[in-house]
Structure formats: C-alpha cells, structure tokens
Amino acid sequence: SEMPAGVAWDRPEKYLLALADIPHVECRLTCWYLRTSGQMKKDETREWIGVLTRAVQVLDGSAPLKNFLGVVLTVGNYMNGGTNRGQADGFGVDALGKLSTVKASSDSNGTLLQFICNMFNKKYPGELQKLKADVAATAPAARVHLADSESAFRLFSNEVKSAIQMVEKVKANPVKEYKGHSPDPLAETVPAQMKALSEELDAIAVEVQGATESYEKLLVKFAVSGNARTKPTTDFFEMWKSFAMDLSKCD
C-alpha cells in the first residue's frame, strides 16, 4: 500500500503499512514462528516424557517397593484381624501417606511407618536404602502435568498442520519474486521445512501416547481409579514425593 502524499505517519503506522506490502504476510509470520519455536517445543516435550517415563518405570519395576507393600499388607491384615478387613488382598496406595501419622501402639512414641520399616529391614536386609532411593527418584514427575502438557503439544502440532495447508495454497499461486529471491522461498523451501517439522512432531506424538498409556497402566497396577485426566500425574506423584519424605526419616 502506498502512503498518501502529504501524510506524516508515525513509526507504528509505517511499520503496519510496510507489513501490508508483504505478500502472504500472515502465512510467512506463522511459518516463521512455528519453525523458530519448533525445536523448543520438541525439546520440552521430550523432557517431560523422559521424566514421566523414568518415574513410571521405577514404580513399576522396583523390587524393594513390591516387597515393602507386601509387608504393609501383612501388618494391615494383622491389625484388622477378626474383622472383614483382615484378609485383604491389597490396599489403596494413598494409605501410605497415613502410616507416619499413626502410632505403632498406644504406649509408643514410634509411628506405624517406623514399625513397618523395622519389620522390612529384618525381612529384607539392606533393601530400605534402595527403597528410599527408588521412591525419591520419582519426585521430578510431580512437576509434570500430563494432561496439560499433552494438550499443549497437540495444539502446537495442529498449528503446524494448519500452516502447511496455508503454504500449499500459496504454493499453488506463488509470487514470482520476493525480496530479491526468485522463486519465493515461501513456495519453494518452506513447504519442505514445515513438512519435516510435522513429521518430527508426529513421531514425538507416538512417544506422548506411549507415556500416557504407561502412566494409566501404572494406575491400574496400584488400583487407582481414573485416567491421565481424572487422576493428574501431579497429584499421583506428589503422593509418592510425600511418602519419600516420610521414608527418609526412618532408620
């Protein structure tokens, strides 16, 4: 757009008028933004996938944790002997957070958690320290909000796919020259760059789905109702983080 003669435009107006002279400016800016922020989005997504996956693998494969939960169940059945709760096959893992608040006996200052740790030490010598390390290793996952992170990644990926459609329309009717470049890079090189970015994001999407499924399988294993949206990873792993702090006080 040409500036009307005799009009003294301020710098913001001049800037907007200059933008208006650029062909397909919205498409160019959108692709520029997505390409420059694409690496950051890939890196941050792979980071939280790694944090979550490691935490899930620890809880799923920890032999000391499996043995400790067995001792907790044994103690719980003994304490509930003579009641319909005395022959339980399992218990809710949220009960782990209550062990440090219950006294081992009315005439003792020790907690039920300390009592169970003592039993665990006798039955599985040397495993308490391994148990502490395993549970503590899951703490970083308490900062990962899976549902929000997954949604943000999917939104970015969809924006890239929408930009590719915009580029294809431009490619069908390109300008012959742009800023001394002939042919216009928006029609020649940008389409391939955006397609490559989209393919990388599709590959990461498979990893995101895998992390989500692994987390939900872990919920089933620990008999926790819900899924990635109704049982946020922040809540689930915050519980283990608190339990790790309680365990750290046991000898």
N, C-alpha and C positions, 0 to 999 in steps of 0.2 A: 504494500500500500504506500502510495506516495503521500508525503506530508503536504498539506495545503500551504501555499505560499503565504508568507507573512505571519504564520502562526509560530510563536515561540513555545515549543514543547519542553516540559521538564524531562529529566532523565528517565523517570519511570515510564512516561508515555512513549518516549523514544525507544525504550527497550521493548515495550509491547508491540509497537509498530514494526520494529525490526524482526520480532518473532513472527509476526503475521506475514512477513515476506518469505519465510522459510516454507517450502512445500512439504506437506505431510508432517508438520511440526509435532503434533501430538504423538504420532507413531514413532518419530525419531526420539523424542524425550522418554517415552515409555520404554522403548528398547534399551536406551542408554541406561536408564535407572535399573532395569532388570538385569542387564549384563554386568553392571558395576557392583550390584548388591548380591548377585547370584553366588559368588564364592563365599561370602559371609554367611548366607543362608544355608549353603551346603555344609559349611564347617560347623555352624552352631547346631544343626540338626544331627549331624554325625556325632557331635559331642554328647548331646543328651541321650541319644540312642546307646552310646557306649556306656555311659554312667548307669542307665537303667538296666541294660543287659547284664553288666557285671554284677549288679545288686541282685537281680533275679537268679543268676547262676549260683551266687554264693548261698542264698537261702534254699535254693532247690537242691544243691549238691553237698551241703555241709553235713558231714557225718557227726561231728560233735553236737550240732543243733538237733539232729534227729535223736541222738541218744539223750540229750538234755530234756527234750519234750517227752520222751518216754519216762524219765524219772518224775517229771512234773505230773504226768498222768497217773503214775503209780501212787504218788503221795496223795493226789486228789482223791483217788478211789479209796485209799485207806482212811482219809479224813471223813469221807462220806459213807463209810461202811455202815450197813444196816439201813440205808436209805435207797430210794430208787435211783440215786445218782452215784451209787457206789460201784457200779460195774460199767462205767462209761468206756466207750471205745476211743474217745477223743475229747477235745475241748476247744473252745474258741481262743485264738491266739491273743485276743485282747485281754485275756486273763493274765497274761504275762506281766502286764503293767500294774497289776494289783498285788503281785507277790511281795513287793517291797513295802507295802502298806499294811500287811497283815502280820501280827506277831506269831512267832513259831509256837508259843504256848503262853498261857496266862501268867506264868511265873518267870518268863524270859524276856530279856530286852532285845533279843535277836529277832530278825524278820523271817518270814516263811521262805523268802528267796535265799537268805543266808543258809538256812537249814537244808534247802534243796541243793544248793551249791556244795555243801559239805557232803551230802549223800552222793552227789555226782562225782566229786573228787575221789571218794572211796571206790566207787564202782568203775570209774573211768579215769585212772590216774593220769595227770598231765594234759587232759583234754580241756580243762577250764580255760586256760590261756588261749587255746585255739578257738574255743567258742567265743570268747570275748573279741578276738581279732576278726572272726567271721562276721559277727553281728555288727561290730563297729564299721566294717568295710562297706556296709550298705547305707551309711549315713548320707553320702552325697546325693543319693537318689531322692531324698526328702525334698530336694530343691527342684526336682523335675515334675512339672505338671503336665502329664502325658496328654490329656485331652486338649488343653490349650495349645501345647506345642505342636501336636498333630494337626490341629485346625489351622494354625498359622502357616505351617508348611504346605498344607493342601491349598490354602488361599494363594500363596505365592506361586505354586505350581500351576494353578488355574490361570493366574495372571499372565504367566509366560505363554501358555497355550492360546490365550486370547490375543496376545501380542503377535503371535505367529500368524493368526488369521488376518490381523491388520496388515502385516507385512506382505502377505500373499496378495491382498487386494492392491497394495501399492505396486508390487512386482508386476501385476497384470497391466498396470498403466503408469509406468515409471517416468520420471523427468529425465531428459537426455543428459543433463549435466547439472552437478550441484557443487558449488564452491570450488570450481576448477576440477572436480572429479568427474570423469566420464568413463564408464557409466556411473550412475549414482550408487554409492555403497549400500544405500538402504534397499536397493533392489538386487544387488549382486552379492555382497558378502554378509550382510546382516542376517538374511534368512537362514543361512547355514549355521551361523553362530547361535541364533536363537533355537534352532532345531537341536543342536548339540547340547545346549543347556537343558532343554526339555527332556532329552534322553537321559541325561545325568540325574535329573530330578526324578524321573520315572524309576530309575534303578534304586535311588535312595528311598522312594516310596515303598518299595518291596521290603527294605530294612525296617522302615517305620511300622509296617504291618506285622512284620515278624516280632518286633519288640512288643507291640501291643498284644499279640497273641500269647507270647511268653509270659507277660505280666498277668493276663487273665487266667492262664493255666495255673499260675502260682496261687492266685486267689482261690481257685478250686481246690488245689492241694491242701491249703490251710483252712478249707471250709469257710471262706469269707464270701458272703453273698455280694453280688454286684459285678460290675464290669469296669472298664477303664474310665467310664464317665460317671457312674454312680458310686464308685469307690476310688476316689482320686489317689494317684500314686503319692501325692504329698502327705495325705492322711496315713496311708498304709505304711510308708517308710518312716514317717515321723514316729509312729508307734515303736518301730524297731530301733530307731535312734534313742528314744527314751529308755527302752529296755537295755540298750548297750550302756547307757549311763548308770543304770541300776546295777548291772553286772560288774561294772568297773569298781564298785565299792565292795564286792565280795572277794574274799581271800581264797 
